[in-house]
């Protein structure tokens, strides 16, 4: 009887092994890919390997860029095609000054595989489902090389949705001769950049007292980033202070004084764009100060004769504030693409250090990679100390997914206000209402 029981046990165990073996040998589901974090930079394949793994593809690239930059981008792609003939590119340029830029960008997403966009547009398109994550396009140490103020604009929902190409923050440019003419008789010059808030308040009055036929400020009255750049320079505050939902922004007397100055002295403000004969007129004394992008200042002054260029001085003191808008552009992958691998491989290589350096040398737009500021590349533009409290490291307070629409709202209010169609108090009320209506994201 004991023998029978033993045989029965052996048979039962054998059957259990027979039936359970298919389950134990089935594959374990692969873990879901994790989003790249800023503290743990991704280590994906080199660009050459990424491209080698892609199948032949014809990409459409839509770029919000000027004509000169567009031609440079196409030339850089020619060298890419020599190494990767399996990836072709068709092009679509979007004028950055198009009156319906928001519609143009949204339309381009439907037909493009890769987009080159102002950073402020990335998060809205990601939240709207127009983009794919771009984490794997940060090749090697590319992520750890990025400045926080730039890469934070790419981040949403634990993923990165764009790859930075450049940045072009605003600066002040001063006419030395105009400031020298305002020197008090027998005294030392008391209007030496950078000017403090009280000196800014006195500037238009001093010019009027001296009988100078010049505008105290030249600024593009349709560009909200120019307005925020000026506001940061005058107050010494973050350039995104107007977007701070955590505080009563109008409790800051420095902001209130700056807004009052624009309202009271609007007749001395020139609505200009830094192009054409602007720089010659500036050097000749038509404006005391101008708010322009860093690249425009560098190129404009360099194009002048030495005698005229000597009259102008670039003032980057505002870059020492905790946050300055990088005003840059980044690549992103459209969610409509059928060539994800090719798109990521293309934009990874097109944002490499050598391309960024070429862009700087030709356009003056600053690179986004830290190592290019260590002297080896010879970039002469000084950045503020790269500590945790200096540009371009701190992320922005403005985290709304509909930031582009909010910027358009800010620009509209700013233009109406400078035209005299809004009082300062009405401007404040309408801006706070715009902030309240704006969407937030987690």
DAFEN-V973092 format. One record per residue. N is the residue number from 1. RES is the residue in one small letter. PSI is psi in whole degrees, -180 to 180 (none if undefined). Layout:
n:N res:RES psi:PSI
n:N res:RES psi:PSI
This chain:
n:1 res:x psi:-40
n:2 res:x psi:-35
n:3 res:x psi:-42
n:4 res:x psi:-43
n:5 res:x psi:-39
n:6 res:x psi:-43
n:7 res:x psi:-39
n:8 res:x psi:-42
n:9 res:x psi:-42
n:10 res:x psi:-43
n:11 res:x psi:-45
n:12 res:x psi:-45
n:13 res:x psi:-38
n:14 res:x psi:-43
n:15 res:x psi:-39
n:16 res:x psi:-44
n:17 res:x psi:-41
n:18 res:x psi:-43
n:19 res:x psi:-31
n:20 res:x psi:-19
n:21 res:x psi:-36
n:22 res:x psi:-33
n:23 res:x psi:-41
n:24 res:x psi:-22
n:25 res:x psi:-2
n:26 res:x psi:146
n:27 res:x psi:147
n:28 res:x psi:134
n:29 res:x psi:139
n:30 res:x psi:143
n:31 res:x psi:150
n:32 res:x psi:144
n:33 res:x psi:141
n:34 res:x psi:145
n:35 res:x psi:146
n:36 res:x psi:136
n:37 res:x psi:162
n:38 res:x psi:-30
n:39 res:x psi:-21
n:40 res:x psi:86
n:41 res:x psi:141
n:42 res:x psi:152
n:43 res:x psi:64
n:44 res:x psi:-179
n:45 res:x psi:152
n:46 res:x psi:158
n:47 res:x psi:-40
n:48 res:x psi:-39
n:49 res:x psi:-37
n:50 res:x psi:-47
n:51 res:x psi:-34
n:52 res:x psi:-28
n:53 res:x psi:-11
n:54 res:x psi:149
n:55 res:x psi:163
n:56 res:x psi:136
n:57 res:x psi:148
n:58 res:x psi:108
n:59 res:x psi:147
n:60 res:x psi:124
n:61 res:x psi:121
n:62 res:x psi:123
n:63 res:x psi:127
n:64 res:x psi:100
n:65 res:x psi:157
n:66 res:x psi:173
n:67 res:x psi:-44
n:68 res:x psi:-46
n:69 res:x psi:-33
n:70 res:x psi:-44
n:71 res:x psi:-37
n:72 res:x psi:-40
n:73 res:x psi:-42
n:74 res:x psi:-40
n:75 res:x psi:-39
n:76 res:x psi:-33
n:77 res:x psi:-30
n:78 res:x psi:-41
n:79 res:x psi:-32
n:80 res:x psi:-42
n:81 res:x psi:-31
n:82 res:x psi:-35
n:83 res:x psi:-26
n:84 res:x psi:71
n:85 res:x psi:-13
n:86 res:x psi:-11
n:87 res:x psi:110
n:88 res:x psi:163
n:89 res:x psi:130
n:90 res:x psi:151
n:91 res:x psi:148
n:92 res:x psi:118
n:93 res:x psi:136
n:94 res:x psi:124
n:95 res:x psi:122
n:96 res:x psi:-22
n:97 res:x psi:13
n:98 res:x psi:135
n:99 res:x psi:-28
n:100 res:x psi:57
n:101 res:x psi:-40
n:102 res:x psi:-46
n:103 res:x psi:-40
n:104 res:x psi:-41
n:105 res:x psi:-45
n:106 res:x psi:-37
n:107 res:x psi:-39
n:108 res:x psi:-30
n:109 res:x psi:-31
n:110 res:x psi:-21
n:111 res:x psi:-4
n:112 res:x psi:156
n:113 res:x psi:-38
n:114 res:x psi:142
n:115 res:x psi:147
n:116 res:x psi:114
n:117 res:x psi:156
n:118 res:x psi:141
n:119 res:x psi:-34
n:120 res:x psi:-14
n:121 res:x psi:-16
n:122 res:x psi:-50
n:123 res:x psi:-40
n:124 res:x psi:-44
n:125 res:x psi:-34
n:126 res:x psi:-47
n:127 res:x psi:-35
n:128 res:x psi:-3
n:129 res:x psi:15
n:130 res:x psi:-14
n:131 res:x psi:161
n:132 res:x psi:152
n:133 res:x psi:145
n:134 res:x psi:16
n:135 res:x psi:-44
n:136 res:x psi:-8
n:137 res:x psi:-7
n:138 res:x psi:96
n:139 res:x psi:134
n:140 res:x psi:-121
n:141 res:x psi:15
n:142 res:x psi:-37
n:143 res:x psi:-45
n:144 res:x psi:-16
n:145 res:x psi:-15
n:146 res:x psi:148
n:147 res:x psi:142
n:148 res:x psi:-38
n:149 res:x psi:-28
n:150 res:x psi:-54
n:151 res:x psi:-23
n:152 res:x psi:-26
n:153 res:x psi:-11
n:154 res:x psi:-9
n:155 res:x psi:133
n:156 res:x psi:137
n:157 res:x psi:32
n:158 res:x psi:0
n:159 res:x psi:164
n:160 res:x psi:133
n:161 res:x psi:7
n:162 res:x psi:164
n:163 res:x psi:111
n:164 res:x psi:142
n:165 res:x psi:-41
n:166 res:x psi:174
n:167 res:x psi:151
n:168 res:x psi:67
n:169 res:x psi:163
n:170 res:x psi:149
n:171 res:x psi:165
n:172 res:x psi:144
n:173 res:x psi:133
n:174 res:x psi:149
n:175 res:x psi:111
n:176 res:x psi:-38
n:177 res:x psi:-39
n:178 res:x psi:-45
n:179 res:x psi:-37
n:180 res:x psi:-35
n:181 res:x psi:-17
n:182 res:x psi:5
n:183 res:x psi:137
n:184 res:x psi:145
n:185 res:x psi:128
n:186 res:x psi:5
n:187 res:x psi:174
n:188 res:x psi:151
n:189 res:x psi:127
n:190 res:x psi:7
n:191 res:x psi:70
n:192 res:x psi:120
n:193 res:x psi:147
n:194 res:x psi:141
n:195 res:x psi:142
n:196 res:x psi:176
n:197 res:x psi:-43
n:198 res:x psi:-38
n:199 res:x psi:-38
n:200 res:x psi:-40
n:201 res:x psi:-35
n:202 res:x psi:-21
n:203 res:x psi:-54
n:204 res:x psi:-37
n:205 res:x psi:-43
n:206 res:x psi:-40
n:207 res:x psi:-41
n:208 res:x psi:-42
n:209 res:x psi:-34
n:210 res:x psi:-6
n:211 res:x psi:26
n:212 res:x psi:126
n:213 res:x psi:80
n:214 res:x psi:153
n:215 res:x psi:137
n:216 res:x psi:-19
n:217 res:x psi:133
n:218 res:x psi:126
n:219 res:x psi:149
n:220 res:x psi:112
n:221 res:x psi:1
n:222 res:x psi:4
n:223 res:x psi:105
n:224 res:x psi:-29
n:225 res:x psi:-33
n:226 res:x psi:-42
n:227 res:x psi:-46
n:228 res:x psi:-34
n:229 res:x psi:-44
n:230 res:x psi:-43
n:231 res:x psi:-42
n:232 res:x psi:-39
n:233 res:x psi:-38
n:234 res:x psi:-41
n:235 res:x psi:-22
n:236 res:x psi:10
n:237 res:x psi:171
n:238 res:x psi:144
n:239 res:x psi:-12
n:240 res:x psi:20
n:241 res:x psi:-32
n:242 res:x psi:-12
n:243 res:x psi:4
n:244 res:x psi:106
n:245 res:x psi:-18
n:246 res:x psi:-20
n:247 res:x psi:161
n:248 res:x psi:99
n:249 res:x psi:-27
n:250 res:x psi:1
n:251 res:x psi:-9
n:252 res:x psi:111
n:253 res:x psi:-27
n:254 res:x psi:-42
n:255 res:x psi:-42
n:256 res:x psi:-42
n:257 res:x psi:-40
n:258 res:x psi:-43
n:259 res:x psi:-40
n:260 res:x psi:-37
n:261 res:x psi:-46
n:262 res:x psi:-40
n:263 res:x psi:-43
n:264 res:x psi:-29
n:265 res:x psi:30
n:266 res:x psi:-24
n:267 res:x psi:-22
n:268 res:x psi:12
n:269 res:x psi:131
n:270 res:x psi:125
n:271 res:x psi:101
n:272 res:x psi:160
n:273 res:x psi:139
n:274 res:x psi:70
n:275 res:x psi:171
n:276 res:x psi:-127
n:277 res:x psi:10
n:278 res:x psi:-48
n:279 res:x psi:-35
n:280 res:x psi:-43
n:281 res:x psi:-38
n:282 res:x psi:-49
n:283 res:x psi:-30
n:284 res:x psi:-7
n:285 res:x psi:17
n:286 res:x psi:-24
n:287 res:x psi:145
n:288 res:x psi:-40
n:289 res:x psi:155
n:290 res:x psi:146
n:291 res:x psi:115
n:292 res:x psi:165
n:293 res:x psi:152
n:294 res:x psi:-43
n:295 res:x psi:-38
n:296 res:x psi:-39
n:297 res:x psi:-46
n:298 res:x psi:-47
n:299 res:x psi:-41
n:300 res:x psi:-45
n:301 res:x psi:-38
n:302 res:x psi:-27
n:303 res:x psi:-10
n:304 res:x psi:156
n:305 res:x psi:153
n:306 res:x psi:-39
n:307 res:x psi:-38
n:308 res:x psi:-41
n:309 res:x psi:-30
n:310 res:x psi:-19
n:311 res:x psi:-15
n:312 res:x psi:145
n:313 res:x psi:131
n:314 res:x psi:132
n:315 res:x psi:110
n:316 res:x psi:19
n:317 res:x psi:-31
n:318 res:x psi:-20
n:319 res:x psi:-12
n:320 res:x psi:-6
n:321 res:x psi:163
n:322 res:x psi:-33
n:323 res:x psi:133
n:324 res:x psi:136
n:325 res:x psi:123
n:326 res:x psi:-27
n:327 res:x psi:46
n:328 res:x psi:-174
n:329 res:x psi:154
n:330 res:x psi:155
n:331 res:x psi:150
n:332 res:x psi:157
n:333 res:x psi:126
n:334 res:x psi:141
n:335 res:x psi:-11
n:336 res:x psi:-7
n:337 res:x psi:149
n:338 res:x psi:8
n:339 res:x psi:63
n:340 res:x psi:-49
n:341 res:x psi:-44
n:342 res:x psi:-40
n:343 res:x psi:-45
n:344 res:x psi:-39
n:345 res:x psi:-41
n:346 res:x psi:-50
n:347 res:x psi:-24
n:348 res:x psi:-45
n:349 res:x psi:-33
n:350 res:x psi:-9
n:351 res:x psi:12
n:352 res:x psi:167
n:353 res:x psi:-41
n:354 res:x psi:-36
n:355 res:x psi:-42
n:356 res:x psi:-38
n:357 res:x psi:-41
n:358 res:x psi:-44
n:359 res:x psi:-41
n:360 res:x psi:-45
n:361 res:x psi:-33
n:362 res:x psi:-36
n:363 res:x psi:-20
n:364 res:x psi:-1
n:365 res:x psi:135
n:366 res:x psi:144
n:367 res:x psi:164
n:368 res:x psi:5
n:369 res:x psi:128
n:370 res:x psi:-43
n:371 res:x psi:-22
n:372 res:x psi:-4
n:373 res:x psi:11
n:374 res:x psi:10
n:375 res:x psi:-22
n:376 res:x psi:-29
n:377 res:x psi:-8
n:378 res:x psi:29
n:379 res:x psi:115
n:380 res:x psi:-11
n:381 res:x psi:121
n:382 res:x psi:132
n:383 res:x psi:155
n:384 res:x psi:164
n:385 res:x psi:131
n:386 res:x psi:36
n:387 res:x psi:180
n:388 res:x psi:-14
n:389 res:x psi:18
n:390 res:x psi:153
n:391 res:x psi:143
n:392 res:x psi:54
n:393 res:x psi:-41
n:394 res:x psi:139
n:395 res:x psi:163
n:396 res:x psi:154
n:397 res:x psi:-18
n:398 res:x psi:105
n:399 res:x psi:16
n:400 res:x psi:137
n:401 res:x psi:-26
n:402 res:x psi:40
n:403 res:x psi:-39
n:404 res:x psi:-44
n:405 res:x psi:-35
n:406 res:x psi:-36
n:407 res:x psi:-41
n:408 res:x psi:-39
n:409 res:x psi:-45
n:410 res:x psi:-43
n:411 res:x psi:-40
n:412 res:x psi:-44
n:413 res:x psi:-42
n:414 res:x psi:-44
n:415 res:x psi:-44
n:416 res:x psi:-39
n:417 res:x psi:-47
n:418 res:x psi:-26
n:419 res:x psi:-5
n:420 res:x psi:9
n:421 res:x psi:-10
n:422 res:x psi:141
n:423 res:x psi:166
n:424 res:x psi:-43
n:425 res:x psi:-41
n:426 res:x psi:-38
n:427 res:x psi:-47
n:428 res:x psi:-48
n:429 res:x psi:-45
n:430 res:x psi:-33
n:431 res:x psi:-42
n:432 res:x psi:-37
n:433 res:x psi:-37
n:434 res:x psi:-40
n:435 res:x psi:-41
n:436 res:x psi:-34
n:437 res:x psi:-18
n:438 res:x psi:146
n:439 res:x psi:151
n:440 res:x psi:170
n:441 res:x psi:161
n:442 res:x psi:none
